[in-house]
Amino acid sequence: MQKTALVPYAHLPRSHHAHHVLTSTVDVFGTAHWLLTERAPQRGGDVLPFDAMVVSVDPGGSVELSELSAVRARWPHLDRMPDGGFVVAASRARRYEDADQVQVFDALGRETLCFSVGDAIEHLLVDEAGHIWVGHFDENPVGIRRWSPTGQLTWTSDDAHIPGLFDCYALNVSGTVAWACPYTDFPLVEIRPDRTDRPVRVWANRVRGAKAMAVHGEQVAFYGGYREDQDRLAHGEILEASVEQTDVVLLILSDGSAPGRRRAVGRGSRIYVQAEPFTTWGVFDLSS
């Protein structure tokens, strides 16, 4: 099978490699962020809350450091707000008070807001307007929801008639638009909550198990899958009612190796992939 290599994108500065990477992401503007602590969390033994550092590397390579005070999520999701602050959320809400699951920090690293979005967060992505998009996995099958920067629920998939929405396998947020590919039916879904005419569009899709995707015009690429398809990159064309698969390749790291354990983030036409030890991001751009 033909192979496509990721293009090197962003690197955690070597001076921070001694820290533990709690999580990492790439925001809607293309800046990469790493949430760091002095040591790895220990099950049941950590004292919460704790202080953490965010190392940000923008597309030009400039580095910015941000200190966050009193973080409460042991295994968190992270993204940056448009005002320079950050949102940190615990993927599981069971051990937190309802109001403590999601923390919003200002640009000085001070908590300004906390609220709950519900248990079992699979994806948390902030758009250009500061809306917080959350996709849940099947232990809390509430689907996909959008929250305001002040913690108000502004959109939910409850009445969107998305077929088989039980687990949000893949979520892509770019601009103020979201794309999803949920289990069990794996349709391609476009979500534009602020549009009065057809805020949600759905296309049937035969690619199963993708964990990330990229969309560019009428083209789409689904990354990942079950078992031997975990490195699959399936290209497709968006037609009137369905996605027609056009090509399948293997997505590999820039050095030619398979990613192994990885994170993947979809943003518009791009899929960012980060392999263990999670210090480097590579990118596949569907528009290239």
N, C-alpha and C positions, 0 to 999 in steps of 0.2 A: 504493500500500500504506500502511496506517495506520502511524504512527510512535509509538514510546514513548521519552521522554527520560530519560536517567539523572538521578538526583538528586545534586547536589553532596554529597560526603561528607567528604573530608579533603584538606588542602593542605600541601605542604612550605613551611615558613616562608620568606618572601622572603629573609631574611638568609642562607639556605643555597643560593640559586639559582646562585651562582657555582661551586659544587662540581659534580662529575660524578656522576650517578646511575648506580651500577653495576647495581642492581636495586631492586625495591620490592615489597611485598606487604601483605596484610591478614591478621592472625592470627585464630585461632579465637575470640578474645574481642572482635574488631572493632577492634583498634588497628592503624593503618597505620604501616608502617616503610619508611624509605628508607636504603639502604646507600650512603654517599657516599665519594668520594675527591677529592683535589685536582685530578686531571686524568684524562682518559679513558685506558684501557689501550691500549698500542701492541702490535701483533702482533710477537712475538719479541723485543721490545726492553725489556720491563719487568724490573725487579729484583724478584724475589719472595723472601720475603713482604713485605707492606706493611701499614701501619696504616690503619684506616678508621674512619668514624663512622657510627653508626646514629641517625637522627632518628625518633622515635616520636611519633605524634599520636593520642591516645585519642579515643573517641567524644564526649567532652565538650570536646575541643579543647586539652587540656593537652599540653604538649610536653616530651619527655624526651630527653636526649642520652646516648649510650653510646659509649665509645671501645673499639674492638677492636684488639688487638695481633697483629701477624704473621699477617695473612690471606693464604692461599695461592691462593685461587681467582680467576683473572683475570675470568672471566665466571660469576658465582656465582648460586646460589639462596640465599634467606634466609628464615628464619622465627624466631619467638620461642618460647622454651621457657616452660612455666608458672612456673618459678622466677625468671623475669626475665632469664635468659641468652638466648643466640642460637645457632642452628645455621646454619652457612655451608657450602655444598657446591659443588664444581665439577661442572658438568654432564657434562663429559668426563673420564674417569679415565685416559686413555692416557698423559698426561704426568706423572702423579703416581705416587709409590709407593703401594702398596695401602692403607697405613694413613693416607695423607695427604688423601684426597679429601674427607672430611666432618670439619669442625671444630666442636666444641661449646665455647662460651664461657660463663663464669659471668657473674653480674650486674655484675662489675667489669671485664669485658672480657678476662679471662685464659682461655687455652685450657685446658680440663680433660680433653678426650678427643678422639681422632681415630680414624677408622675408614673403611672403604670400603663402599659400597652397590652398586657396579657402574657401568659406563659408561652413558652416554646417558640422563641424567635429564631427563625432560620436566616432571614436577611433583614438588615436595617440600613437604609440608604437615604441620604438627605439630598433634596433637589435644589435647584438654583434659587428658589424662593424661600428656602428654609423649611419646607414641609418634610416631615419624617415619614418615610414609607417603611412599613413593616410587613414582611411575609412570614407566616407561621408554619411550623411543621405539624405532623399529624397528631401529636399529643395534645394539641389545642387547635382543632381544625376550623379556625375562624376565617382562614383565607388571607386576604390582603387588605390592609387598612392604611389610611393616610392621616397623620396627625399634624396639627399646626405647630409652629415654633413655641407656642405657649401651652402645648399639651392638650389641645382640644381635638376630638375626633372630627375630621372634616370629610372623610369618604370611607366607605366600606364596600366590600365585594358581596355583601349579604344579598342584595337584590340585583346583582349585575348579570345573573344568568350565565355564569361561566361554567361550562360543563366539567364535571369531575374535579372541582376545586377542593381537594382534601389536604394537600401538602404543597406549599409553594417551593418547588424544587429550584426554579431559576427566577431571578428578578433583576431587571435592568432599569436604572433610573438615569435619565439624561434630560437636561433642561428642566421642564416640569412635567415630563411624560414618563410613564412607567410601561415596561413590557414584562410579561410574565410567561412562564411555561410550567403550569402546575400538574401535579399528580392528582388524579389517576389517568385522565384522558390525554394530557400533555398538549393541549391546544396552544397556539401562539395567541397571546392576548395583548392588545394595546389599550392603555387606560389614560384617558384625558379628562379628569373629573370636572374641569372648568368649562368644558365644551357642552353646550346645551343640546346639540345635535349629535347623537351617537357617541357618548363619552366612552363607551367600551366597544371594541371590535374584536371578533374572535375568528380565527382560522383553524381548521382541522389540520392536524400534524401527525405524521407517522414516526417521527424520531422520539424514542423513549429514553427517559432517565437523564436528560441534560441538566447540568448543574449551573451553567452560565450560558449566555447568548449575546450576540451582537446583531444590531439591525442597522441597515444603511439603505435608504430608499426602498426598493422592492426586494432587496436581498437580506437574508438572515443566515446566521451561523450558530449552530448549537454545539456546545462543548461539554464533553463528558457523557457518561452512560453507565450501564450496569456491567460489572465484572470486566471482561476483556475490552469493553468499549469506554473505559474511563479516560483514555487519551484521544478519543474520537472527536473530530471536528467535522460536523455534517453541514454542508452548505445547502441552502434552499432558496427558491424563488417564491415570493408572496403573490399568490394569484387572487382571484375574486373571493373564493370561499375556503381555500386550502393552501398549504405550503407544499410545493413540489420539490423533493430532494434532487439536487443536481450533482453533488460530488461528496465524497467522503475522504478525508485525509487523517493522518495522525499528527497531533500537535505536540511538539517536543520542545525542550529547553534550547537555549541558544548554543549550548555546547554539544547538542545532539543526543542528550540523554532523555529518558522519560522522567516526568516530574516527580513521581512517587507521591508522598503526602503533599497536598497542595491546598492553597486558597485560590478562589477565582472570583473576580468582580466584573460585572457587565456594566458598561457605561456607553450608551449610544452605539457607535460602530466598533467599539473596542471591547476586548476581553483581556483583562489583566490577570496574570497567573503568578503566584508566588509559591515556590517549593521550599520544603524544609531545608535549612534551618530558618527560613522566613526572613532573610535579610535582603533579598533581591526581588524586584518585580520585573517581569517581562510582559510584553504586550503583543497581541494580535489585533490588527486593524483591518476590518472588512472593507473599509474605503480605500485602502492602499492599492 
